[in-house]
Amino acid sequence: METLKRRFVQLTVIIRYVLCLCYVKIFHINHPEVWLISERGDDARDNGYAFYEYMKKNHPEIAFKYIISKKSQDFNRIAKEHLLIYRSWRHFIYFLTSKVLISAHVMGYSPEFRMFQKLDKNNLVFIKGKKVFLQHGISKDDSPGLYKDATKLDLFICGAKPEYDYVNKHFGYTNHEVVYTGLARYDNLKNTHQKYILLMPTWREYLFHLNNTEFQKSEYYKTYQSLINNKKLIHFLETNNYQLIFYPHYEIQKHLHLFSKSSKNVTIANIKDYFVPDLLRGCELLITDYSSVYFDVAYLEKPVLYFQFDYEEYRRKHYKEGYFSYQRDGFGPILKTEDDVVKGIIKCREQDFKVPKKYQERTNRFFLYHDKKNSERIYNEILRILDGGRE
């Protein structure tokens, strides 16, 4: 049923896209000065939103719009004069005719980003604007979906020097299409230090289409369900008056209701009530697996634990390893078992949540920019590609 619904939505989007494409061609519609900014149409809390905030404050002379759904919990974050309603007729028209298309996701400014990624790869998307990829997080793995032949991007923003070197060398872009500016949201990173530990695992491609019953049989579900109810962990949380916030990836949130807890010191956090940048700023410690959010936490000079119980399966079925080796480059220890995770948490508390020297040194080598000017650099790079310049 869910698949049929998704296919119907996609069919509707395709029909509207074709109609708008014909309308634009016949009546010579154009919006040569407009910059579109987005994430994926239903949120405003990542690099797209951070860049939008920069533009609103520093470049009101630019005609820019932010794409967001009326149903989004972030709808009121966007000023009325900048609103472009997701999947409205105006959205289709501006998508086809705007000067610059900016998103934290490939084709995030389109009316259906996954479908339009495939259409674009097959040369079936006819847009006029320069395509700017702000990224959702720092790329660390070998991701064919981000190669030049898959995305046809005009500008690929990188958040760290090693990432820039790797993408520039392996993803098929020219030297001038990939740039190291730092991520837009890093300009707003600032520690608030609240008494909670953040458990934020990423998604798995091979779990994406599972129904609830199938998902509950997965090792992913069983592992995290067990961890958030671990008796030793709960004792630690309650004794020290700490909260554990469990916030799975956006693509896993549809299964969130399947998880249960046995302590009031554990929060199962949904995307509607929690803002990821705030969670990252406030945590004392991050526990993740492979999610790129650990770069944000390391940037804030806070400790990270990697819980990688399924490393071989993840590499085989999801992403292959890129330039970043967790053993060589990681910002914290790699843990394989639930018991090791609990011991790791207790050890971090005993160390007053200070980052050990060797991990701090790795962080310092990884990030070169700490000047709060990432969005400014991104803006200048967009101007460069609009001017047709290479340097």
C-alpha positions as CSV (number, residue, x, y, z in Angstrom):
1,M,0.0,0.0,0.0
2,E,2.8,2.4,0.9
3,T,4.6,1.6,-2.4
4,L,1.4,2.3,-4.4
5,K,1.0,5.6,-2.6
6,R,4.6,6.6,-3.3
7,R,4.2,5.7,-7.0
8,F,1.0,7.7,-7.3
9,V,2.7,10.7,-5.8
10,Q,5.6,10.3,-8.2
11,L,3.3,10.0,-11.2
12,T,1.5,13.2,-10.2
13,V,4.8,15.0,-9.8
14,I,5.9,13.8,-13.3
15,I,2.7,15.0,-14.9
16,R,3.0,18.4,-13.3
17,Y,6.6,18.7,-14.2
18,V,5.9,18.0,-17.9
19,L,3.0,20.5,-17.9
20,C,5.2,23.2,-16.4
21,L,8.0,22.4,-18.7
22,C,5.7,22.9,-21.7
23,Y,4.3,26.1,-20.1
24,V,7.9,27.5,-19.6
25,K,8.9,26.7,-23.2
26,I,5.8,28.0,-24.8
27,F,5.6,31.3,-22.9
28,H,9.4,31.8,-22.5
29,I,9.1,32.0,-18.7
30,N,12.3,32.9,-16.8
31,H,13.4,34.0,-13.3
32,P,17.0,35.0,-14.1
33,E,17.8,36.6,-10.7
34,V,16.2,34.1,-8.3
35,W,18.3,31.8,-6.1
36,L,16.4,28.8,-4.7
37,I,17.5,27.4,-1.4
38,S,16.3,24.2,0.2
39,E,17.1,21.0,2.0
40,R,14.6,18.4,0.8
41,G,11.3,20.3,0.9
42,D,10.1,19.4,4.3
43,D,12.7,20.8,6.7
44,A,14.8,23.9,7.5
45,R,17.4,22.9,10.0
46,D,20.6,22.0,8.2
47,N,23.1,23.6,5.8
48,G,20.3,24.9,3.6
49,Y,18.7,26.7,6.4
50,A,22.0,28.0,7.7
51,F,22.8,29.5,4.3
52,Y,19.3,30.9,4.0
53,E,19.9,32.7,7.4
54,Y,23.2,34.1,6.1
55,M,21.6,35.4,2.9
56,K,18.7,37.0,4.8
57,K,21.1,38.8,7.1
58,N,23.8,39.7,4.7
59,H,22.4,39.8,1.2
60,P,18.8,41.0,1.1
61,E,19.5,42.6,-2.3
62,I,19.5,39.0,-3.8
63,A,16.1,37.6,-4.8
64,F,16.1,34.3,-3.0
65,K,13.4,31.8,-2.1
66,Y,13.3,28.9,0.4
67,I,11.4,25.8,-0.6
68,I,9.4,24.2,2.3
69,S,6.1,22.3,2.7
70,K,3.2,23.8,4.5
71,K,3.1,20.7,6.6
72,S,6.7,21.1,7.8
73,Q,7.3,21.7,11.5
74,D,9.9,24.2,10.3
75,F,7.5,26.2,8.2
76,N,7.4,29.2,10.5
77,R,11.2,29.5,10.4
78,I,11.0,31.0,6.9
79,A,10.1,34.6,6.4
80,K,6.9,35.1,4.4
81,E,8.6,37.0,1.6
82,H,11.0,34.1,1.0
83,L,8.5,31.3,1.1
84,L,8.1,29.0,-1.9
85,I,5.6,26.2,-1.1
86,Y,7.0,22.7,-1.8
87,R,5.3,21.1,-4.8
88,S,3.2,24.2,-5.6
89,W,2.9,25.2,-9.2
90,R,5.2,28.1,-8.4
91,H,7.8,25.6,-7.1
92,F,7.8,23.7,-10.4
93,I,8.2,26.9,-12.4
94,Y,11.0,28.4,-10.2
95,F,12.7,25.0,-10.2
96,L,12.8,25.1,-14.0
97,T,13.8,28.8,-14.4
98,S,15.8,30.1,-11.5
99,K,19.4,31.3,-11.7
100,V,20.8,29.2,-8.9
101,L,19.6,26.0,-7.2
102,I,21.1,25.4,-3.8
103,S,20.4,22.5,-1.5
104,A,21.9,20.3,1.3
105,H,20.8,17.3,-0.8
106,V,21.3,16.4,-4.4
107,M,18.2,17.6,-6.2
108,G,16.7,18.7,-2.9
109,Y,15.3,21.8,-4.6
110,S,13.2,19.6,-6.9
111,P,9.6,18.5,-6.3
112,E,10.8,14.9,-5.5
113,F,14.5,14.7,-4.9
114,R,15.0,10.9,-5.2
115,M,13.1,10.6,-8.4
116,F,14.7,13.7,-10.0
117,Q,18.2,12.4,-9.1
118,K,17.4,9.5,-11.4
119,L,15.8,11.6,-14.1
120,D,18.8,14.0,-14.1
121,K,21.2,11.2,-14.4
122,N,19.4,10.2,-17.5
123,N,19.4,13.8,-18.9
124,L,15.6,14.2,-18.4
125,V,15.7,17.3,-16.2
126,F,15.7,20.6,-18.1
127,I,16.7,23.4,-15.7
128,K,18.5,26.6,-16.3
129,G,20.1,27.3,-12.9
130,K,23.6,26.4,-11.6
131,K,23.4,23.5,-9.2
132,V,25.0,24.0,-5.8
133,F,25.4,21.1,-3.4
134,L,25.9,22.3,0.3
135,Q,25.9,18.7,1.5
136,H,24.0,17.3,4.5
137,G,27.2,16.4,6.2
138,I,30.9,15.8,5.4
139,S,31.4,13.0,2.8
140,K,33.7,10.4,4.1
141,D,32.8,7.2,2.2
142,D,33.0,6.2,-1.5
143,S,29.6,7.3,-2.7
144,P,28.9,6.7,-6.4
145,G,25.7,8.6,-6.0
146,L,27.7,11.8,-5.6
147,Y,30.0,11.3,-8.6
148,K,29.9,14.0,-11.3
149,D,28.2,11.7,-13.8
150,A,25.4,11.0,-11.3
151,T,24.8,14.6,-10.1
152,K,26.0,17.0,-12.8
153,L,26.7,19.6,-10.1
154,D,28.2,22.9,-10.9
155,L,29.5,23.4,-7.3
156,F,30.3,20.8,-4.7
157,I,30.9,22.3,-1.2
158,C,33.3,20.5,1.1
159,G,33.5,20.9,4.9
160,A,37.1,19.7,5.6
161,K,40.4,19.6,3.7
162,P,40.8,15.8,3.6
163,E,37.3,15.5,2.2
164,Y,38.0,18.1,-0.5
165,D,41.2,16.3,-1.5
166,Y,39.3,13.0,-1.8
167,V,36.2,14.3,-3.6
168,N,38.3,16.3,-6.0
169,K,40.5,13.3,-6.9
170,H,37.9,10.5,-7.0
171,F,34.4,11.8,-7.8
172,G,35.0,13.1,-11.4
173,Y,34.7,16.8,-10.8
174,T,37.1,19.5,-12.0
175,N,39.3,21.4,-9.6
176,H,37.0,24.4,-9.8
177,E,33.7,22.5,-9.3
178,V,34.8,21.2,-5.9
179,V,35.7,23.8,-3.3
180,Y,36.7,23.8,0.4
181,T,34.7,26.4,2.2
182,G,33.5,24.7,5.4
183,L,29.9,23.8,6.0
184,A,27.4,26.6,6.4
185,R,25.9,25.3,9.7
186,Y,29.4,25.2,11.3
187,D,29.2,29.0,11.5
188,N,26.4,28.6,14.0
189,L,28.0,25.8,16.1
190,K,28.4,26.8,19.7
191,N,28.5,24.6,22.8
192,T,25.7,24.9,25.3
193,H,26.7,21.8,27.5
194,Q,23.5,20.3,28.9
195,K,23.3,17.1,30.9
196,Y,22.5,14.6,28.2
197,I,24.3,12.0,26.1
198,L,23.2,11.8,22.4
199,L,22.8,8.5,20.7
200,M,22.4,9.2,17.0
201,P,22.9,6.3,14.6
202,T,22.6,6.7,10.8
203,W,20.4,4.8,8.4
204,R,21.0,1.7,6.3
205,E,20.0,1.5,2.6
206,Y,19.0,-2.2,3.1
207,L,16.5,-1.3,5.8
208,F,14.8,1.5,3.9
209,H,12.0,-0.5,2.4
210,L,11.3,-2.9,5.3
211,N,7.8,-2.8,6.9
212,N,7.5,-2.6,10.6
213,T,7.5,-6.3,11.2
214,E,10.5,-6.9,9.1
215,F,12.3,-3.9,10.7
216,Q,11.8,-5.4,14.2
217,K,13.6,-8.5,13.1
218,S,16.6,-6.6,12.0
219,E,19.9,-6.5,13.9
220,Y,19.7,-2.7,13.9
221,Y,16.4,-2.6,15.8
222,K,17.4,-5.4,18.3
223,T,20.7,-3.7,19.0
224,Y,19.4,-0.2,19.8
225,Q,16.3,-1.5,21.5
226,S,18.6,-3.5,23.8
227,L,21.0,-0.6,24.4
228,I,18.5,2.0,25.4
229,N,17.1,-0.5,28.0
230,N,20.5,-1.7,29.3
231,K,20.2,-1.9,33.1
232,K,23.8,-0.8,33.8
233,L,23.4,2.2,31.5
234,I,20.1,3.2,33.1
235,H,21.6,2.9,36.6
236,F,24.4,5.3,35.4
237,L,21.9,7.8,33.9
238,E,19.7,7.8,37.0
239,T,22.5,7.9,39.5
240,N,24.2,10.8,37.7
241,N,21.0,12.6,36.7
242,Y,21.9,12.3,33.0
243,Q,19.5,11.9,30.1
244,L,20.1,9.6,27.1
245,I,18.5,11.1,23.9
246,F,18.0,8.4,21.2
247,Y,17.6,10.2,17.8
248,P,17.7,7.8,14.8
249,H,18.3,9.1,11.3
250,Y,15.6,10.9,9.3
251,E,15.1,7.7,7.2
252,I,14.6,5.6,10.3
253,Q,12.2,7.9,12.0
254,K,9.2,6.2,10.4
255,H,9.9,3.2,12.6
256,L,10.5,5.2,15.8
257,H,7.2,4.1,17.4
258,L,8.5,0.5,17.5
259,F,11.2,1.5,20.1
260,S,10.3,1.4,23.8
261,K,12.1,2.5,27.0
262,S,12.1,1.4,30.6
263,S,13.4,4.6,32.2
264,K,12.4,8.3,32.3
265,N,16.1,9.1,31.8
266,V,15.8,7.8,28.2
267,T,14.2,9.9,25.6
268,I,13.2,8.5,22.2
269,A,13.3,11.7,20.2
270,N,11.2,12.3,17.1
271,I,12.1,14.7,14.3
272,K,9.1,16.9,15.0
273,D,10.1,17.9,18.5
274,Y,13.9,18.0,18.3
275,F,16.2,20.2,16.3
276,V,19.4,18.4,15.4
277,P,21.8,21.4,15.6
278,D,20.5,22.1,19.1
279,L,21.0,18.4,20.1
280,L,24.6,18.5,18.8
281,R,25.4,21.8,20.6
282,G,24.0,20.6,23.9
283,C,25.3,17.1,24.3
284,E,28.2,16.2,26.5
285,L,29.0,13.1,24.5
286,L,27.9,11.7,21.1
287,I,27.5,8.0,20.4
288,T,27.1,7.2,16.7
289,D,28.0,4.5,14.3
290,Y,28.8,6.0,10.9
291,S,26.8,9.2,10.9
292,S,28.6,12.3,9.7
293,V,27.2,14.2,12.7
294,Y,30.3,13.1,14.6
295,F,32.2,15.7,12.5
296,D,30.0,18.5,14.1
297,V,30.6,17.2,17.6
298,A,34.4,16.8,17.1
299,Y,34.4,20.4,15.7
300,L,32.9,21.4,19.0
301,E,35.7,19.6,20.8
302,K,33.4,17.1,22.5
303,P,34.0,13.3,22.8
304,V,32.7,10.7,20.4
305,L,32.1,7.0,20.7
306,Y,31.7,4.8,17.6
307,F,29.3,1.9,18.1
308,Q,30.0,-0.3,15.0
309,F,28.4,-3.6,15.7
310,D,27.7,-4.3,12.0
311,Y,30.7,-2.8,10.2
312,E,31.1,-5.6,7.6
313,E,27.5,-5.6,6.7
314,Y,27.3,-1.8,6.5
315,R,30.3,-1.7,4.1
316,R,29.0,-4.6,2.0
317,K,25.4,-3.3,1.6
318,H,25.5,0.5,2.2
319,Y,28.6,2.6,1.7
320,K,32.2,1.4,0.9
321,E,35.0,3.0,2.8
322,G,36.5,6.2,1.4
323,Y,39.4,8.3,2.7
324,F,38.3,8.3,6.3
325,S,39.5,5.3,8.4
326,Y,37.9,5.1,11.8
327,Q,40.9,3.3,13.1
328,R,43.4,5.8,11.7
329,D,41.4,9.1,11.6
330,G,38.5,8.6,14.0
331,F,37.8,11.1,16.8
332,G,37.0,8.4,19.4
333,P,37.3,4.7,20.2
334,I,35.5,2.1,18.1
335,L,33.2,-0.2,20.1
336,K,31.7,-3.5,19.0
337,T,29.4,-4.5,21.9
338,E,26.7,-3.0,24.0
339,D,28.8,-3.7,27.1
340,D,31.7,-1.8,25.6
341,V,29.5,1.2,24.9
342,V,28.3,1.4,28.5
343,K,31.8,1.1,29.8
344,G,32.8,3.8,27.3
345,I,30.1,6.2,28.5
346,I,31.2,5.7,32.1
347,K,34.9,6.3,31.2
348,C,34.0,9.5,29.4
349,R,32.1,10.7,32.5
350,E,35.1,9.8,34.7
351,Q,37.3,12.0,32.4
352,D,34.8,14.8,32.8
353,F,33.9,14.5,29.1
354,K,37.3,15.8,28.0
355,V,38.6,14.8,24.6
356,P,41.8,12.7,24.8
357,K,44.8,14.3,23.3
358,K,45.3,12.0,20.3
359,Y,41.7,12.6,19.2
360,Q,41.9,16.3,19.6
361,E,45.1,16.4,17.5
362,R,43.2,14.5,14.8
363,T,40.4,17.0,14.9
364,N,42.8,19.9,14.6
365,R,44.4,18.4,11.5
366,F,41.0,17.7,9.9
367,F,39.4,21.2,10.2
368,L,41.3,24.2,8.9
369,Y,38.5,26.8,9.1
370,H,37.2,28.0,12.5
371,D,36.5,31.6,11.5
372,K,32.7,31.6,11.2
373,K,33.0,32.6,7.5
374,N,31.9,29.4,5.8
375,S,28.7,30.8,4.4
376,E,30.5,33.9,3.2
377,R,33.0,31.7,1.3
378,I,30.1,29.7,-0.2
379,Y,28.4,32.9,-1.3
380,N,31.6,34.1,-3.0
381,E,32.0,30.7,-4.8
382,I,28.5,31.0,-6.1
383,L,29.3,34.4,-7.5
384,R,32.4,33.0,-9.1
385,I,30.5,30.3,-11.0
386,L,27.8,32.8,-12.1
387,D,30.6,35.0,-13.5
388,G,31.9,32.1,-15.4
389,G,35.2,32.4,-13.5
390,R,37.5,29.5,-12.6
391,E,39.5,31.1,-9.8
